[in-house]
Amino acid sequence: MRELVYYVAVSLDGHIAAPDGAFDAFLVEGDHAAVLFGEFGDAIPAHVLSALGLEPPRTRFDTLVMGWSTLVPGLEIGIDSPYPHLRQYVASRGDKQVTPDVTLTRDPVATVRELKAEDGLDIWLAGGGELAGALLDEIDRLVLKRNPFAFGSGIPLFGGAPYEPRRFELASVRAFESGVVIEEYVRR
Ligand SMILES: NC(=O)c1ccc[n+]([C@@H]2O[C@H](COP(=O)([O-])OP(=O)(O)OC[C@H]3O[C@@H](n4cnc5c(N)ncnc54)[C@H](OP(=O)(O)O)[C@@H]3O)[C@@H](O)[C@H]2O)c1
């Protein structure tokens, strides 16, 4: 069965963005970038791929789920469909206007369960933390791009989920000279 994979950049202290949502502290250059643009090239926005003259590999993900606040930075610069090479779902409890390329869901847990029952490549949970908290018990695999910074405060990797130690097994660790460590865990 296809997996729900939370693939995300995270600080040493478990934050995926600054308190105001900024994420420019995360390293995009360095030897780890080959993994970001190669193995996980499907998770690069189309406008970035096209600026670099690259095509999405279409090998890792064919669908993504994101929270409304994760779509907003794109909307603010006129990008309403950041990943047109993927089926894009955005979670919101409101009546938002979205382009036909993007599907709104008010019930991301039900949506993810339906998607998992279909055939296809894995489903990328793009974030943010609030949506990841709501989907925590649906996540099959975590791929954490651990960056060598302690933020002190910010948006947590998982927001709002009830306390319960959920066991994941370490599947691989890749350390790079850039200081980024890509940690992969599967649900036990
Ligand atoms: N480090 C990384 O790799 C990475 C990746 C992704 C995002 N980010 C950053 O993370 C920040 C956003 O994270 P966030 O935690 O603040 O927000 P988020 O999870 O992206 O979005 C929160 C919004 O999603 C909707 N939502 C969440 N749970 C829902 C549920 N169970 N049912 C229906 N709708 C639901 C709600 O939208 P409505 O308010 O419209 O109802 C909620 O306000 C951004 O700054 C983004 O840049 C970082």
The ligand as an ORCA input file, in Angstrom:
! r2SCAN-3c Opt
* xyz 0 1
  N      10.221     23.095      7.175
  C       9.459     22.625      6.194
  O       9.872     21.738      5.409
  C       8.059     23.138      6.078
  C       7.132     22.408      5.351
  C       5.830     22.868      5.273
  C       5.472     24.035      5.916
  N       6.396     24.729      6.604
  C       6.019     25.987      7.285
  O       5.064     25.688      8.289
  C       4.191     26.813      8.443
  C       2.754     26.336      8.418
  O       2.551     25.379      9.444
  P       1.320     25.504     10.438
  O       1.419     24.406     11.423
  O       1.259     26.892     10.949
  O       0.057     25.373      9.488
  P      -0.463     24.246      8.444
  O      -0.554     22.935      9.099
  O       0.282     24.362      7.158
  O      -1.910     24.846      8.130
  C      -2.819     25.046      9.176
  C      -4.183     25.209      8.575
  O      -4.539     24.023      7.842
  C      -5.908     23.723      8.059
  N      -6.012     22.497      8.850
  C      -5.082     21.991      9.715
  N      -5.560     20.871     10.292
  C      -6.772     20.664      9.750
  C      -7.761     19.661      9.944
  N      -7.584     18.640     10.816
  N      -8.917     19.752      9.246
  C      -9.110     20.754      8.358
  N      -8.216     21.744      8.135
  C      -7.062     21.684      8.825
  C      -6.486     24.911      8.794
  O      -6.809     25.858      7.772
  P      -7.965     26.969      7.933
  O      -7.443     27.965      8.921
  O      -8.116     27.537      6.543
  O      -9.184     26.259      8.403
  C      -5.282     25.404      9.602
  O      -5.377     26.750     10.002
  C       4.486     27.745      7.303
  O       5.255     28.806      7.818
  C       5.297     26.930      6.358
  O       6.194     27.707      5.647
  C       7.677     24.316      6.722
*
